[in-house]
Amino acid sequence: MLLQNKKIAIIGGGPGGLTLARLLQMQDIDVKVYERDLNATVRIQGGALDLHTESGLAALTKAGLIEKFKTHYRPGADLMRITDNQAKIKYDQHIEVKSLNFGDKNHRPEIDRGPLRDILLNSISPDTVVWNSKFQTMKKSGNGWEIVFENGNSIFADIVIGADGSNSKIRSYVTDAKPIWTGITMLEGAIKDAETTAPNIHKLLKGGKIFAFGNDKTLIVSSKGDGSFGFATGCKTEEFWDKKSGINFNDSKQVLTWFKKEFTEWGKEWQELFENEKTLFIPRPQYCMPLDLKWEAHSNITLLGDAAQWMPPYAGEGVNMAMLDALQLSEALTNSSVTDLKEGIADYEKQMFKRFEKIGQGTMFNTKWMHSPKALNEMLSMFSTNILKQSVFIGKMFVSVTLVPSFLKLMGLKPQQNIIS
Ligand SMILES: Cc1cc2nc3c(=O)[nH]c(=O)nc-3n(C[C@H](O)[C@H](O)[C@H](O)COP(=O)(O)OP(=O)(O)OC[C@H]3O[C@@H](n4cnc5c(N)ncnc54)[C@H](O)[C@@H]3O)c2cc1C
C-alpha cells in the first residue's frame, strides 16, 4: 500500500481532519492530528450542523460511526421557522408532522458540533491528536516536510494534509489561490441558558432553527442540546469592517448599539440577543475561494475542507464537504490500483474541484439573494405552492425551471403546508 511506513500529519482537528484520521487509522496508517487548541474542552464548540446523506453521513457510515451518530443527533432540531424582520412567523415547519428517516436522500439530521467532535475523537486512538500544536511554518525535508509549531516542537511527516480551516496556514504551500471577499460579514454569538437569558427568542426558536430576513440582512438562530443557542447576523459591509468599525466585540453594549443602528428597521424582539453582558461575539468576514479552483497536484501535501474550499455557510455545505473530502481523500490514498502518491492526491483533488465548482456557485447564489430586498419573498415562494416557477441555480447557469415537490426535497426544502399569511 502507498502509505505503508509513511507518516501522515493532519494539521487541524476539525470535523474534516478528524474524519480523515479515523478513516486512515481504520487501515492501520500512521497518522497524527496537530491541533492548536490546548485540549478537547478548551473551546466551546459552535452551533448545530445538519449532515447530508450523500456527504457528511456517507463519511460517518464509512467510518463505522453512523450508529453512534444516531444516539447523539437531535431529532427536530432541523425544524425551521422563517420570519420577517419583526419576528413574525411566515413559515413554520413545526406544524408539519412528517419527518424523514435515515437513508432518505433528503434527511438532514442535526448534531451539535461538540458531540460530533466527541464521536470522532473517541473513535481514534487516544494519542492521535497532539493538542497545543499551532502550526507555524514548514520546509521541505527529503521527500517530506519538517514542520515547526508555535510551542517550539518540530516533527517530520512524509505527507501533510492541511485541514486547518478557513484561514489555513497550509494553503499557501499548496496553491497561490486566495479567498475572494463576498461583501458580507457575519456576526456570530452564543446565548447560554437561553430559556432565562433570551426567553422570547428561545420560545420562537422552539428547539429548531429561525431564518429571519429583511432589509438586505439575515439572522439565523439555531438551538443546541445544552439549552443554549447560537446565532449569526449577516449584512453587507466593506472588507475589514470588523477591524475598521472600531467596535469592541467583547463589549455587548457596543455591539447592541451597532445592532440598533445597523438593523434599525428590525423589531425590538431581536435586541434580547445583544443585551446579555456575557455573550461572546465573533465577527466572521465571509470569503469564498475562486469557483474555478485548481492547482497542480503535489506528491506530499494537499488540503481539505475549509482550507481548500472555503465558502460562506448559506447553503449549509461546509462541514459536509469537509467530511466528504476526508472520505474521498482516504479512498484515493488507499486505493490499491493507485501506484503513486501524486496520482492518488490528484485523483482526490479532481473530485473536490469539480464538486466545489457546483456547490460554491450555489452557495454564492444563496449568499447574494439572501442579502437582497427580495430575500423573504424568495424564501417563502419556495414553499408557497406545490408546483412553482422559481429561478434556481444549476451548474453554471441560472435557469428558470418548474419546481415540483421532489425537487424542493432534493434541495433539502419541505414544500408548502406551513405558509402563514
Ligand atoms: C457562523 C457559521 C455557521 C456555519 N454553519 C454551518 C452549517 O450549518 N452547516 C455547514 O455545513 N457548515 C456550516 N459552517 C461552516 C463549517 O463550520 C465549516 O465548513 C466546517 O467546520 C469546516 O470543517 P474543517 O474541518 O475544514 O475546518 P474547521 O472546522 O474550521 O476546523 C479547523 C481546525 O483546525 C484548527 N486550526 C486552525 N489553525 C490551526 C493551526 N495554525 N495549527 C493547528 N490547528 C489549527 C482549528 O482549531 C480547528 O480545530 C458554518 C460556519 C460559520 C462560521
The ligand as an SDF file (V2000), in Angstrom:
LIG
                    3D

 53 58  0  0  0  0  0  0  0  0999 V2000
  -21.4160   31.0120   11.7810 C   0  0  0  0  0  0  0  0  0  0  0  0
  -21.1590   29.7730   10.9750 C   0  0  0  0  0  0  0  0  0  0  0  0
  -22.1980   28.8690   10.7510 C   0  0  0  0  0  0  0  0  0  0  0  0
  -21.9700   27.7330    9.9840 C   0  0  0  0  0  0  0  0  0  0  0  0
  -22.9990   26.8590    9.7780 N   0  0  0  0  0  0  0  0  0  0  0  0
  -22.8020   25.7600    9.0230 C   0  0  0  0  0  0  0  0  0  0  0  0
  -23.8510   24.8260    8.7880 C   0  0  0  0  0  0  0  0  0  0  0  0
  -24.9780   24.9980    9.2610 O   0  0  0  0  0  0  0  0  0  0  0  0
  -23.6000   23.7400    8.0260 N   0  0  0  0  0  0  0  0  0  0  0  0
  -22.3600   23.5120    7.4790 C   0  0  0  0  0  0  0  0  0  0  0  0
  -22.1720   22.5030    6.7790 O   0  0  0  0  0  0  0  0  0  0  0  0
  -21.3360   24.3550    7.6920 N   0  0  0  0  0  0  0  0  0  0  0  0
  -21.5260   25.4710    8.4340 C   0  0  0  0  0  0  0  0  0  0  0  0
  -20.4970   26.3320    8.6600 N   0  0  0  0  0  0  0  0  0  0  0  0
  -19.1870   26.0300    8.0360 C   0  0  0  0  0  0  0  0  0  0  0  0
  -18.4820   24.9140    8.8000 C   0  0  0  0  0  0  0  0  0  0  0  0
  -18.3110   25.3050   10.1420 O   0  0  0  0  0  0  0  0  0  0  0  0
  -17.1300   24.6260    8.1720 C   0  0  0  0  0  0  0  0  0  0  0  0
  -17.2780   24.4740    6.7870 O   0  0  0  0  0  0  0  0  0  0  0  0
  -16.5200   23.3390    8.7570 C   0  0  0  0  0  0  0  0  0  0  0  0
  -16.3300   23.4700   10.1370 O   0  0  0  0  0  0  0  0  0  0  0  0
  -15.1950   23.0490    8.0560 C   0  0  0  0  0  0  0  0  0  0  0  0
  -14.5550   21.9770    8.6930 O   0  0  0  0  0  0  0  0  0  0  0  0
  -12.9630   21.8820    8.6700 P   0  0  0  0  0  0  0  0  0  0  0  0
  -12.6290   20.6360    9.4210 O   0  0  0  0  0  0  0  0  0  0  0  0
  -12.4830   22.0280    7.2800 O   0  0  0  0  0  0  0  0  0  0  0  0
  -12.4470   23.1920    9.4200 O   0  0  0  0  0  0  0  0  0  0  0  0
  -12.7170   23.7160   10.8940 P   0  0  0  0  0  0  0  0  0  0  0  0
  -13.9830   23.2050   11.4450 O   0  0  0  0  0  0  0  0  0  0  0  0
  -12.5460   25.1890   10.8230 O   0  0  0  0  0  0  0  0  0  0  0  0
  -11.5440   23.0770   11.7410 O   0  0  0  0  0  0  0  0  0  0  0  0
  -10.2210   23.5430   11.5890 C   0  0  0  0  0  0  0  0  0  0  0  0
   -9.4250   23.1010   12.8090 C   0  0  0  0  0  0  0  0  0  0  0  0
   -8.0790   23.4940   12.6020 O   0  0  0  0  0  0  0  0  0  0  0  0
   -7.5770   24.1030   13.7800 C   0  0  0  0  0  0  0  0  0  0  0  0
   -6.5200   25.0350   13.3760 N   0  0  0  0  0  0  0  0  0  0  0  0
   -6.6710   26.2290   12.7540 C   0  0  0  0  0  0  0  0  0  0  0  0
   -5.4760   26.8000   12.5440 N   0  0  0  0  0  0  0  0  0  0  0  0
   -4.5490   25.9400   13.0220 C   0  0  0  0  0  0  0  0  0  0  0  0
   -3.1310   25.9710   13.0900 C   0  0  0  0  0  0  0  0  0  0  0  0
   -2.4080   27.0150   12.6260 N   0  0  0  0  0  0  0  0  0  0  0  0
   -2.4860   24.9130   13.6470 N   0  0  0  0  0  0  0  0  0  0  0  0
   -3.1860   23.8490   14.1360 C   0  0  0  0  0  0  0  0  0  0  0  0
   -4.5500   23.7810   14.1220 N   0  0  0  0  0  0  0  0  0  0  0  0
   -5.2080   24.7980   13.5610 C   0  0  0  0  0  0  0  0  0  0  0  0
   -8.7770   24.7660   14.4220 C   0  0  0  0  0  0  0  0  0  0  0  0
   -8.6000   24.9870   15.8010 O   0  0  0  0  0  0  0  0  0  0  0  0
   -9.8780   23.7590   14.1010 C   0  0  0  0  0  0  0  0  0  0  0  0
   -9.9990   22.7800   15.1080 O   0  0  0  0  0  0  0  0  0  0  0  0
  -20.6810   27.4830    9.4320 C   0  0  0  0  0  0  0  0  0  0  0  0
  -19.6400   28.3760    9.6650 C   0  0  0  0  0  0  0  0  0  0  0  0
  -19.8760   29.5140   10.4310 C   0  0  0  0  0  0  0  0  0  0  0  0
  -18.7380   30.4800   10.6470 C   0  0  0  0  0  0  0  0  0  0  0  0
  1  2  1  0
  2  3  1  0
  2 52  2  0
  3  4  2  0
  4  5  1  0
  4 50  1  0
  5  6  2  0
  6  7  1  0
  6 13  1  0
  7  8  2  0
  7  9  1  0
  9 10  1  0
 10 11  2  0
 10 12  1  0
 12 13  2  0
 13 14  1  0
 14 15  1  0
 14 50  1  0
 15 16  1  0
 16 17  1  0
 16 18  1  0
 18 19  1  0
 18 20  1  0
 20 21  1  0
 20 22  1  0
 22 23  1  0
 23 24  1  0
 24 25  2  0
 24 26  1  0
 24 27  1  0
 27 28  1  0
 28 29  2  0
 28 30  1  0
 28 31  1  0
 31 32  1  0
 32 33  1  0
 33 34  1  0
 33 48  1  0
 34 35  1  0
 35 36  1  0
 35 46  1  0
 36 37  1  0
 36 45  1  0
 37 38  2  0
 38 39  1  0
 39 40  1  0
 39 45  2  0
 40 41  1  0
 40 42  2  0
 42 43  1  0
 43 44  2  0
 44 45  1  0
 46 47  1  0
 46 48  1  0
 48 49  1  0
 50 51  2  0
 51 52  1  0
 52 53  1  0
M  END
$$$$
